[in-house]
Amino acid sequence: MKTIVVIPTYNEAANIKTLLEAILDLEIANLSVLVVDDSSPDRTGEIVERMASRQPGQIALLSRPAKQGLGKAYKAGFQRALEMGADAIIQMDADFSHSPLYIPELLAYLKDFDCVVGSRYVPGGSTDERWGFGRWLLSWWANAIYTRLILRTCQRDTTAGFKAWRRSTLLGIDLDRIHSNGYDFQVEMTFVTERLGYRIKEIPIYFEDRRIGQSKMSIPIKIESALRVWDVLWRHRRLRPEHRAGIERSTIPGRAR
């Protein structure tokens, strides 16, 4: 099975080398990393490019001309990974909030599910103790109450950005129907995946606060993402499993968890 880890970056020069080394140190057969960099001013892309020249076939760089948003970065990365022949695609952050040590478990569950989610809000999952109660409460409420109440999703961590996808799942979703470009991209992918009847498994993870650098999640971004949940609901309210793009229409399994 060919596995590609897709990591979008913007000003992650302090983290990216250590992260790529940690992923490759897992020594998972036929695994490589694709970094999608939006021309980071701190030269993140140059670091990746140098590493890729020394480790061809294990590290690749997709460089975009400017900062265009998280959703577009992931879509571009997913499309390139599919073109590269990936059977499994993992998405994760570049700041060590998502530990590479969970990757083998994500891939193990992907044998029986269409998408596997590293979740903060299932039993056994947790967030960094440095968050403080207020930050935790806001994140928990947005995921476990607000978004799930509006979209009626089963997934508890609706904004999770640590996921493993089957190739067939991303092809069936059809990334052209995903329009969100901010952090609501995760919510839209969650909703569409469930509406199309794909089997999702959430596994508990410890979500560490970023080790180096500054978070890109500001209060205005959080508010905008919350408001866009209604747009996601309206856009995809009629989606059904039979609307999967071009594949698996004759055999659509029931949901499992």
C-alpha positions, 0 to 999 in steps of 0.5 A, spaced: 500 500 500 502 506 497 501 511 503 502 519 502 502 524 508 500 531 506 502 537 510 500 544 508 505 549 511 506 556 512 511 559 516 513 552 519 521 553 518 522 551 525 518 545 525 518 542 518 525 538 518 524 535 525 517 533 523 519 530 516 524 526 520 520 523 525 515 521 520 520 517 516 523 514 522 517 510 523 519 506 517 513 504 514 513 501 508 512 505 501 510 511 505 512 518 503 511 525 505 508 531 500 509 538 503 504 543 500 507 550 502 504 557 500 511 560 499 512 561 506 516 568 507 521 564 512 523 559 507 519 553 509 519 550 502 527 551 501 528 547 507 523 541 504 526 542 497 533 541 500 531 535 504 527 532 498 533 532 494 537 528 499 531 523 499 528 523 493 521 518 493 520 519 500 519 527 500 516 531 495 514 539 495 508 542 492 510 549 492 504 554 491 505 562 489 502 565 495 498 564 501 491 561 498 488 558 504 488 551 508 482 548 504 485 549 497 492 547 500 489 540 502 485 540 496 491 541 492 495 536 496 490 531 496 489 531 488 497 531 487 497 525 492 492 521 488 496 523 481 502 520 485 498 513 486 497 513 493 492 508 496 492 511 503 492 519 504 494 522 511 493 529 513 496 532 519 498 539 521 506 541 521 506 544 528 507 537 532 499 538 534 498 531 531 504 526 533 507 522 527 506 516 532 499 515 531 500 514 524 501 506 524 494 506 528 491 510 523 493 506 517 491 499 521 484 502 522 484 504 515 483 496 513 476 496 515 474 503 515 473 509 509 476 514 513 480 514 520 480 520 524 485 522 530 480 525 535 480 529 541 473 528 544 472 520 544 473 517 550 481 516 551 482 523 547 485 529 550 488 536 549 494 539 552 494 541 559 496 548 557 490 550 553 486 552 560 479 551 561 476 556 557 480 554 550 478 547 552 470 549 553 470 553 547 473 547 542 469 542 545 462 546 545 464 548 537 465 540 536 461 536 540 455 541 541 454 547 536 457 543 529 454 536 531 447 539 533 446 543 526 449 538 522 447 532 526 454 528 525 456 522 528 463 524 528 465 528 535 471 531 533 468 535 527 474 540 526 479 534 526 485 535 522 489 529 523 485 523 518 487 517 514 483 517 507 482 511 503 484 513 495 476 511 493 473 515 499 477 521 496 475 520 489 468 518 491 467 525 495 469 529 489 474 534 492 470 539 486 464 539 491 468 542 497 468 549 497 470 551 504 477 554 504 478 556 512 478 551 518 471 550 516 474 545 510 475 540 516 467 541 517 465 540 510 469 534 509 466 531 515 459 532 513 460 530 506 463 524 508 458 522 513 452 524 508 455 520 502 455 514 507 462 512 508 465 508 514 468 513 519 472 511 525 475 515 530 481 514 535 483 517 541 489 522 540 493 527 545 492 533 541 499 537 543 499 545 543 504 547 538 511 546 540 514 552 536 511 558 533 504 562 533 498 559 532 494 561 526 487 560 529 485 567 531 478 569 534 475 572 527 477 566 524 474 561 529 467 566 528 467 565 521 468 558 521 462 557 526 458 561 521 460 557 515 457 551 518 450 553 516 453 554 509 455 547 509 449 544 511 445 548 506 450 546 500 450 539 502 443 538 505 441 533 499 447 529 499 446 521 499 450 515 498 448 514 491 451 521 489 458 518 490 462 520 484 463 515 479 465 509 483 462 504 488 455 506 486 453 498 486 455 497 493 454 502 498 456 499 505 452 501 511 455 506 516 460 502 522 463 505 528 
